């Protein structure tokens, strides 16, 4: 990597450190003044590339930047990446007697190509194409800048403002110019919507991939970066939260009726609006009641519009990062539990475990002990009966209420599994359940205080020989595999 120091007449009053990637394979570290223009950047880079500034074009976020564009207008952050492309020699069609003035004029016109950066031309995106006409009729509400919100998983770990970026979907380089700006969220989120011109010399030539006309087209891959921290490179990405929008239309919240600056728009036909505080309250109440819904088609745990609209489930679950970290952890746990139960699995019944388990074979209804025997592999190691969810045993199951059945009364939810842990006088019983294992034959709680894994039930009339690890009858296999652990 090359370090560039600017020794021009201008003095840097507010340094912006960025990287410039060239199509010759170099990466240059450059300190710029945000008040400079792109022409100044070309002059700095040209000396290192050994070419004239007029033979360079600067590309950023899918746009070739005009010489007169001011750096601070480009949405650049610390350690952002610009692409400097060496343009091929221009063949000017002119006769031998063309005047020097005409030649200089044409060269000047060529060198002044480019336009405004995308953050200057892009406005807020509607949810889908059906909103395009309405969006264009609401221009009086626009401030000519797009607003994006993202979830930054690292290092911010929070919902922040975001920046839209683009790369070539074939070679993943950012040295591309888009053929048009995205006009709606599907243009950004879905592949093969907008074509690009890739300036990467190493990009596979589309014509060599296939003779199919469709495969000869290069497409844009849009992604987002967090605006709160310095760029961590082109692979630094954040999740777009496209339902969060600035309330430019001054629409009141459907719950508190306040008009807030930032709102969440549900993906229902009516596009109901809620402020962020009310959305957090809505999620918090539904989470406490375990009233989130599991989308059977797409396989995620989510919420619909609180107004009861059909087809209004929130498709991007990262919107729930608006909750506290503790609540989001609880949301993930409930989501996992719901998935496990819906695919025929079960949850480890041992206190403080709750590991999701999907048995290798279904329960055939017979009294096959191997079919009933479930071990919490990857969790606490507990071995239990899949039917009564008690410690593994031989013989018929005792009648037990299902720990996976949630009892509801109005807005109050009772989970029997958690209710067991909420009894004031049963704390000691919970300790016994964690530190002991039941005899597989008579279910007497047994505590192991050392020695081998060969257990003999001390209950009068039982005397069953069993394995502490397998929780089944002691065998020579147990003796050979884990006699001492």
N, C-alpha and C positions, 0 to 999 in steps of 0.2 A: 504494500500500500504506500502511496506517495503522499507526503504532507506538503500542502501548498501554503505559502505565506504571501499575502498581498502587499506589495511595496509601491502601490500607486500613490497618486496625489491625495486620494480620499482617505480619510481617517475613519477607522471602525469605531463607532460610538456605542453600538449595541450588538455584540458578536452573536452570530447564529452559526453553529457548527453543523455542517451537513456533509454527506458523501456524494460524489459524482461518479457514476459508473459509465465507462466508455465502451463503445462497441469494438474497441481494440483490445479489451480484456483487462484494463486497469481500473482500479478504484482509487479515487482521489479524495483526501480529506481537506475540506475547504472551510475557512472562516469568512463569513459574509456579514455585511451590514444590511439589515432588513430594508433600509431605505434605498439600496442600490436597485438596478434593474437587471433584466436578463442579459442585456448587452454586456454589462460588466462581468457577469458570470462567464460568458463566452470568451471574453478577453483573458480571463484568468486561466481557463481550461485550455485554450488554444496553444499557449506556450508549452504546456506539458505534452500535448498531442502532436506538436510540431506542424501545425497547420494554421491557416488563417481563420480568424473568428467568423468570417462570412461563410466558411465551409462547415460550420457546426450548427446543429439544431438541438435545443434543449427540450426534453420530454418529461412531463410530470403528471401523474394521475390521468393518463390516457389522452393528454393534450400536448401539442407542440406549443411552446410558450413564445409569445411575440417579444421582440427586442425591448419594447417599451414597457413591458409588464414589470411592475414593482415587486420585489421579492416578498414583502410583507402581505401582498395580496394573494399569494399562492397557497395559503393554508399549510405552509411548511412549519414543522416543529424541529426541535433539536434532534440531530442525527437522522433526519429524513434523507431520502435518496432521490437525486435527480439523475437523469440519463442523458449523456452527451453523445450525440450520434454524428459521425463524420458523413456528410452528404457526398454522394458520388459527383464526379466532375460534370458540370453542366455544358451541354453542347448547344451553343447559341447559333441559330440559323440567321446568319447575316452575311451580306456580300462583303467583298474585300474592301470596298470603299466606305463601309459603315463608319460613322464618326466616333471619336473617342467619347463624346458626350452621350451618344445613344448607348454605347457599351456600358458606360458607368451607370447610366440610368437603369438598364436592365439588370445588371448585377445587384444594384441596390434594391430593386424590387424583389429579386430572388431571396436576398438575405433578410428581408423584412417579413418573410412568411411567418405564419403562426397565428395564435389567437389567445383568448383569455383562458385561464385555468378553469377546471371543472367546478370548483367551489364558487366561482363567480357566475357561472351560467346555469347551474343546476338549482331547481326549486324543489320544495317539498314534494315527495312522491305520493300519489294516491295508492290505495291498497291493490287495485286491479284496473284493468283496461276500461271497465265500465264507468269508472270515475273520472276518466280523462277529460271528457267534455265538461263535467261539473267543475273539475279542477281548473280548467282554463278560464271558466267564467268567474272564478273567485280570485282573479289576479290582484284585486284591490287588497286582499288579505295577505298577500305575499310580500316579504321584504327582500325578495330576489336572492335569498340564500337558503340552501337546503339545511335542515336540522336533522341530525341523526343521534340516536341513543343506542348504546351498546352495553353488554356486560363484559367487563375486562376481568378475565380469570387470573391474570398475573401481569404485573405485580399489584395492581390496584384492588382486585377482588371486590369490585363494586360496580354499580350501574353508573356509567359516565356518558359524556358526550363523545361522539365518534366521528371519524373521517372516512369517506369513501375512497377506495383505491381500486386499481384494476391491473391485471396482468394477462399475458397471453395464456389461453387455456392449453396450448400445445407444449410450450417450452417453459412456462411459468416465469418469464421475465417481465419486468415492468416497462420495458422499452417498447411500448405500443401506443398507437393513437386510435381512438375509437371512431367509428364512422358516424355515430350519433350519440347524444346523451341518453341515458336511461330516462324513461318517461313515467314508469310505474314500478312498484316493488317486484312484480314478476320479472322485469328486465334485469333486476339486480340479483334476485334469488335463484332464478332458473337458468340452466345452461343453454347455450346455442341460441341466444336472443339477439345479441348485438355483435356485429363483425368488427374486426380490428385489422390494422396494418402493423405487422411486427417488424421491428428494426434490428432484432437480434441476428447477427450473422450465423450463429450456431443453431438457430431454429430450424427443425427439419422442414425441408421444402415440401409444401403440401402436395405438389404434383408427383413427388416421388413416393408418397405414402400409398396412394391409390389413384387410379384413373377416374374414379367416381367423382363427378362434379361437386357433389355435396361435401366430400372429404377434402376438397381443395380450398375450402374456406376456413379462415382462422377466426375464432370466436373469443370474446372477452370473458374473463373470469373476474367478477367483482368481489371484493372483500372489504372488511372494515378494520380500522385501527383505532385504538383508544387515544383520545386527544389529551389526556391528563398526564401521560408520562412520555419520556423521550422514546423515540422509535428504537425497537430492538431488532431491526432488520426487516426484510421483505416478508419473512415468514411470521412476523408478529401480527396476530389477528385477534379480533374480538367478535363476539356474537351479536348480530344486529337485533335490536328490540324494536321491531318496526310498528308495533301497536302503540308505542309511546310517541306522542307528537306535541309540538308547541301549539297552544290553544289560540291560534291566530284568528279564529272565527268567533272567539269569546262565547263558547257554548257552555252552559251551566252543567255542573255534575249531576247525574241522575239520582244521586243519593242525598248529598248535602245542599245542592243547588248553587253552591258557590262557583264563581268563575275564576279558575286558576290558570296560571301561565303554562303549566305542563299537564297533560291529561293522557289517559289510556283510552283508545278507541277499540271497542270490541268488534270482532270480525263477523258481526251479524248484519243482516240486510239493512237494518235501521242505522247501524253504526253508532250505537249508544256510547256516550262519553261518561267517564268517571274520573275524578281527580285521583292523584296518586295516593293520597292519604286514605281515601275511601276504598280504593282498590286493596290496599294493605289490610284494612279492617275486614273487608269481604273475604280475602284469602285466609286471614287469621281465624275468623269464625268458622268458615267451612273446613279448615284444617282441624280445628278442635273437635268438630262434629264428625270428622272423617266423611265429609260430604263431597269430596272431589270425585270426579267421574273418570272412569277408565274408558278411553276411546278404543273400542275393539278393533277398528280397522287399522289405525296408525300405531296403536300400542303405547299410548302415553297417558299419564294421570294428570288431569287438567280440570279447568272450570269453564262453564258456559257464561253467557251474558246474564247478569243477575235479574234482568227484566223478563227472563224466561223465553227468550228468542230461540228458535230452532236453528240448527247448523251454526252455532256460535261458539264452539269450543276453541279455546286459545291454542293455536298450533305450536307455538314456540315456548316451551316450558321454562326457558331461561328468564322469561318475564317474572317468574316467581322468585327470582333473586332480589326483588324489591323487598321481600320479607327479611327478617333478621337471619343471621347465619344459623342460629339454633332452630328457628322455624323451618328454614330450608332443609336442614339435616333431617328434621322430622318429616317433612314432605317427601324427601327421597326415600326414607325408611318405609313410610306408608305406601308409596308408589311401588317399591320392590315387593312388599308383602302382598299387595293387591295383585301384582303380576304373577307371583308364585302361586297364590291360591287359585287364580283363574286358569292356569295351565295344568291344574291337577296336583300341585305340590302342597307342602305343608310347612309349618314353622316349628322350629325346635321348641318344645314346651318348657324347657328348663329355664328358671328365672335368670334374667340378665343376659340371656343369649338371643333367642329369636331368629337364629340363622335360618334362611330360606333353603328348603331341601326339595328337590324334584326327584322322586324315586325312579330308578332305572326301569322298573316294570310296574304296571298297574296292579291294583288290588283285585284279584279274581274272585274274592268273596269266600274262598275256601279257608280252611284252618291251617294253611301252610305257614309254619313259623317263619321260614325265610322270607316269605312275602310280607309278613306283618312286621318283621324286624327292620328298624330304621336306625342308622347311626348318623349323628351330626358331624359329618366329616368336614373339616375346615373351620368348625366352630368349637364347641366345648367338648365334642367327642361323646356326648350322651347317647345311649342306646335306648330306644323306646318303642312302644307298640304303635303302629300307624293308625290303629282304630280307636283306641281309648286315650292315646297320647300320654299314657303313664309309662313308668319304667318297664322295660321289656320283661315279659312273663310267659310262662307256659299255661295252657288252658284257656278257658273263656275269659273275656274281658268283664270287668265290673262296670256297671252303668256309670258313665261319667258325662257331665255336660261338655259339649264341644267348646274348646278354648278358642276356636276360630270364628264363633258366632257372636256377632256384635249386637247387643240389645239396645234398642233405641226407644226413647220416650220423649216425644216432641223434639226440642232442640238439644236435649241432653243425651249424650251417648255413653254407654257403659260397655267396655270391653272386658269380658269375663277373665281373660288371661291377665289383664292388668289389675282387675279387681282383686285377684288373689294376693297381689302384692300390697294392696291398700288396706288390709285389715290390721288394726292396731295391735291386737293380741297374737298375730300370727307371724311376727318377725322371726321368732325362734324357729318356727316351722320352715320358713324359707331358708334359714341357715342350714337346717338339717337336710333339706332337699338338695342344696348345693353341695354339701360336704359328704353326703351319703349316696348309696345306690341301693335300689330294692333287690331283694332276693328274687330271681326270676320265677320261682315257684310259689312262694307264699307272700311275696311283696313286703317283707319285713325290712325296714331301713337298716342298712349295714354300713358301718364306717370302717375304713381301712386305715390302720395306724402304722403301717410298715410291713416289711416282709414281702413274700411273693404274691402273685396275682391269683393264686388258688384260694378261693373262699369256700368256707363251710358254714352254712346257715346254723346259727346257734339256737334258733327257735325250737322249743320242744315239739317233737313229732315231725319236724321237717328234715334238717340235716342235709339239705341239698348242696351238692358240690358244683360250684359255678366259677366262671372266669370274670374277674373284675373288669377286664378290658372289653371282652365280647358280650358280657352280661347274658351268657347262655351256659349250657352244661359244660363242665370242664372236660377237655379232651386232650389226647396226646399232642394234637396240633397246637393247642394253647401252651402246652408244656414246652414245646420246641421253639415256638415263635416269640412268646413274651412271658415266660415264667417270672422273670424278674423285671419286667417293664418293657 
